[in-house]
Amino acid sequence: MKPPIVAFAACPDYGAGLAPALDGLLGHLGGWEAVVRPGQKVLVKPNLLADAPPSHAVTTHPELVRHVVRGLRRAGATVQVGDSPASAMSLERVWQVSGVAEVCAAEGVPLLSFEKGGTRQVSRDGYVFAIAGAVMDADLIVNLPKVKSHGLTTLTAAVKNFYGVLPGYQKTQLHQAYPKPDRFCRLLRTLHAVLPRSFSVADAVVGMEGEGPANGRPVNLGFLAASEDAVALDLAICRALGLDPRRVPYLADRAEGAACETRGAPPAGLRFRAAAGGAHLLRLVPEPLLRLASPLVWVRPLFDARCTGCGRCAAACPARALRIEPGGRPRLTPRLCIACCCCHEVCPANGVRMRRSPLLRLLGVFRDLR
């Protein structure tokens, strides 16, 4: 079997150079004509996590969505755009603030609410979930992840972006059902396996490092990357960023010896700082020991002075571990917290930090010394 192909193209910004960079990226893979056939139904799936403007690097940049839509239509595809953001978000506001509504209106393509289009229930590998019908009806999913750090999975890129094909509150419920990173990331891999054929173009022109996926720092990475193999793409992105893929639970079993054919190259010398919260470190602790040592081994949110008391964190918490006190301050019940980072994802004020227990910080030091 031939190794998967991952293509890279330098792209310093979202201006006039974006279209030629995307054309060059697709040129490494045979062009859009090699990806899609005339008449096929394509679902373009950006990352629309929250109602953040493009400059915050939380969502896929709307100009990338625009040029991908144009390329697919030139190749003869029928195109729709859709995603399901975090459950505490207003979908229409996410569309507007992210810039994707304006792009879809200008390009004349439907912008879908996954919550309104019906679902298909899937049962596989011990997991049960419902996927948006528009996703399962597509001949091809063109996946447009934003490259960001993530408090639970270390990296969010191609594989993690597919989580948005699950409409509504079930995304939160599944976090509660599978709080440990290994089980949750096996869910991601299972979800990816049952989807129609996909092709991923990663937006790493400006990514996010630090307290991602919503409250980190925009960082100029200066590249696009693409592949038909989402796992291979994420592994290649880890290597480009200097990030050990063993820190990413959904990549850990592919980190050693996984080969791909690389065409083009990302900028050299990139440095990328992953989230400091370290929920992924919980996977270093055996589950029976984790239950026994729960007073000593934890990752919990800390709310700082930037908190505005908007209540999104409590609305998004799958474990009902948060409530808003009179005066607007969130109050955490520690024994209920499952370290899913949902509160961190939806905070619009950058007011949440995921803090590790002293013992877990020590485990992180030992890991880094290996």
RAJO-V437309 format. One line per field, one symbol per residue. ss: DSSP state (@ for helix, = for strand, . for the rest). phi: phi as a letter, one per 20 degrees, with the letter a starting at -180 (. if undefined). burial: b if it has 16 or more other ideal C-beta (glycine too) atoms within 10 Angstrom, else e. A space follows every 50 residues. Layout:
BEGIN
ss=???
phi=???
burial=???
END
This chain:
BEGIN
ss=...=======......@@@@@@@@@@@....@@@@.....======.... ...@@@.....@@@@@@@@@@@@@...======.......@@@@@@@@.@ @@@@@@@..====@@@..======..======@@@@...=====.===== ...===.@@@@@@@@....@@@@@@@@...@@@@@@@@@@@@@@...=== =========.......===========..@@@@@@@@@@@@...@@@... .@@@.....====...............@@@@@@..@@@@@@......== ===........@@@@@.....===.....===.@@@.....@@@@@.... .=====.@@@@@@@@@@@@.
phi=.fffdcdcbfbfbeefefffffffffffdnnffeecdgnfeddecfecgb edfgfemedgffffggffgfffffeneedccaacfgfeeegffggfffnf ffffffemdfdeeffddnccfccblndcbddggfffeffbdeedfeebfb fedmcdbfffffffeefmffgfffgffcffgfffffggffggfeffgcbd ceecfcdccmefeccedgcfdmbdbbaedffffffffgffemdfffedgf dgfdfemfdbedcmbfgfmfccdffefmgfffffdgggffffegfdcbcc fcddffgdmfnffffeffelecbefgonefceegfefdlemffffefedl dccedefgffffgfffffef
burial=eeebbbbbbbbeebeeebbebbebbbbbbeebeebbeeebebbbbbbbbb bbebebbbbbbbbbbbbbbbbbbebebbbbbbbbbbbbbebeebbebbbb bebbeebebebbebeeeebeebeeeebebbbbbbbbebebbbbbbbbbbb bbbbbbbbbbbbbbbbbeebbbebbbbbbbbbbbbbbbbebbebbeebbb bbbbbbbbbbbbbbbbebbebbbbbbbbbbbbbbbbbbbbbebbbbbbbb bbebeeebebebbbebeeebebebbebbbbbbbebeeeebeeeeeebbbb bebeeebebbebbbbbbbbebbebeeeeebebeeeebbbbbbbbbbbbeb bbbbebbeebeebbeeeeee
END
